[in-house]
Amino acid sequence: MKVETLRDVLHWTSEFHQHLAECLKRGADKTENTRAQMLLNYLSEHEEKLGHAGHQFEVTGNEHALNTWCYEYFDKNPIVQHHHCDAPFAELSTTDIMQVIIHQHQQIIDLYRYLHDRADIDRQKN
């Protein structure tokens, strides 16, 4: 998906969380570690909620703000997405799972901080 506007960012973010939720759920279904299974199920549900929240912003957001161009971030900062779907979460310890999730979310946080810092109008920042 080519991300060019804030609407695209929200759509991409929503898909990012939904895809991560699916990866986590697959890992929960495959692991034999009870603690990891509980963590993966919890995180999967949380990611689904984040994906839904992103979609709601996409649907209800201000049209002018949603159509704002913001393509330069991804050109300079490609986000590595879900490399652990290929190497299943089922094989990771709870500590490793959390490290992967924290890293994934930090990339999203960095994107939104960058966009916030680039906002031209103070009311767009609030």
C-alpha positions as CSV (number, residue, x, y, z in Angstrom):
1,M,0.0,0.0,0.0
2,K,1.3,3.4,-0.9
3,V,0.9,5.9,1.9
4,E,0.5,9.5,0.8
5,T,-2.2,11.1,3.0
6,L,-3.2,11.0,6.7
7,R,-6.2,8.9,5.6
8,D,-3.7,6.4,4.1
9,V,-1.7,6.5,7.4
10,L,-4.8,5.6,9.4
11,H,-5.8,2.9,7.0
12,W,-2.3,1.5,6.9
13,T,-2.1,1.6,10.7
14,S,-5.4,-0.1,11.1
15,E,-4.3,-2.9,8.7
16,F,-0.9,-3.1,10.5
17,H,-2.7,-3.8,13.8
18,Q,-5.2,-6.3,12.2
19,H,-2.4,-8.2,10.6
20,L,-0.4,-8.3,13.8
21,A,-3.5,-9.5,15.6
22,E,-3.8,-12.4,13.2
23,C,-0.1,-13.3,13.6
24,L,-0.4,-13.3,17.4
25,K,-3.5,-15.4,17.2
26,R,-1.8,-18.0,15.0
27,G,1.1,-18.0,17.5
28,A,-1.3,-18.6,20.4
29,D,-2.9,-21.5,18.6
30,K,0.4,-23.2,17.9
31,T,2.4,-22.7,21.1
32,E,2.5,-25.2,23.9
33,N,3.7,-22.7,26.5
34,T,0.6,-21.7,28.5
35,R,2.1,-18.3,29.6
36,A,3.0,-17.4,26.0
37,Q,-0.5,-18.6,24.8
38,M,-2.2,-16.3,27.4
39,L,0.0,-13.4,26.4
40,L,-0.5,-13.9,22.7
41,N,-4.2,-14.2,23.1
42,Y,-4.3,-11.0,25.1
43,L,-2.1,-9.1,22.7
44,S,-4.1,-10.4,19.7
45,E,-7.3,-9.0,21.2
46,H,-5.6,-5.7,22.0
47,E,-4.3,-5.4,18.4
48,E,-7.8,-6.0,17.1
49,K,-9.1,-3.1,19.3
50,L,-6.3,-0.8,18.0
51,G,-7.1,-1.7,14.4
52,H,-10.7,-0.9,15.0
53,A,-9.9,2.4,16.7
54,G,-7.7,3.4,13.8
55,H,-10.5,2.6,11.4
56,Q,-12.9,4.7,13.4
57,F,-10.6,7.7,13.1
58,E,-10.4,7.1,9.4
59,V,-14.2,7.1,9.1
60,T,-15.0,10.0,11.5
61,G,-12.0,12.3,11.0
62,N,-12.0,15.8,9.5
63,E,-11.8,15.5,5.7
64,H,-9.3,18.4,5.3
65,A,-7.0,16.8,7.8
66,L,-7.4,13.3,6.4
67,N,-6.4,14.6,2.9
68,T,-3.2,16.2,4.1
69,W,-0.2,14.9,2.2
70,C,2.5,13.1,4.3
71,Y,4.3,10.7,2.0
72,E,7.9,11.7,2.9
73,Y,8.1,9.8,6.2
74,F,7.9,6.3,4.6
75,D,10.4,7.3,1.9
76,K,13.0,8.0,4.6
77,N,11.9,5.5,7.3
78,P,10.5,2.3,6.0
79,I,8.7,0.3,8.7
80,V,9.7,-3.3,9.1
81,Q,6.4,-5.1,9.5
82,H,5.7,-8.5,11.1
83,H,8.9,-10.4,10.3
84,H,7.8,-12.7,13.1
85,C,4.8,-14.0,11.2
86,D,7.2,-16.0,9.2
87,A,9.1,-17.2,12.3
88,P,6.0,-17.8,14.4
89,F,5.4,-16.2,17.8
90,A,4.7,-19.7,19.0
91,E,8.5,-20.3,19.1
92,L,9.3,-17.2,21.2
93,S,9.4,-16.8,25.0
94,T,7.1,-14.2,26.7
95,T,10.1,-11.8,27.0
96,D,10.9,-12.2,23.3
97,I,7.3,-11.7,22.4
98,M,7.1,-8.5,24.3
99,Q,10.3,-7.2,22.8
100,V,8.9,-7.8,19.3
101,I,5.6,-6.1,20.1
102,I,7.4,-3.1,21.7
103,H,9.6,-2.7,18.6
104,Q,6.7,-2.9,16.3
105,H,4.7,-0.3,18.2
106,Q,7.7,2.0,18.6
107,Q,7.9,2.3,14.8
108,I,4.3,3.4,14.8
109,I,4.8,5.8,17.7
110,D,7.8,7.3,15.8
111,L,5.6,7.8,12.7
112,Y,2.9,9.6,14.6
113,R,5.4,11.8,16.6
114,Y,7.0,12.8,13.3
115,L,3.6,13.7,11.8
116,H,2.6,15.6,14.9
117,D,5.9,17.6,14.8
118,R,5.2,18.4,11.1
119,A,1.7,19.7,11.6
120,D,1.5,23.3,10.3
121,I,-1.5,24.5,12.3
122,D,-1.6,24.4,16.1
123,R,-5.3,23.2,16.1
124,Q,-4.2,20.1,14.0
125,K,-1.8,19.1,16.8
126,N,-4.6,19.0,19.4
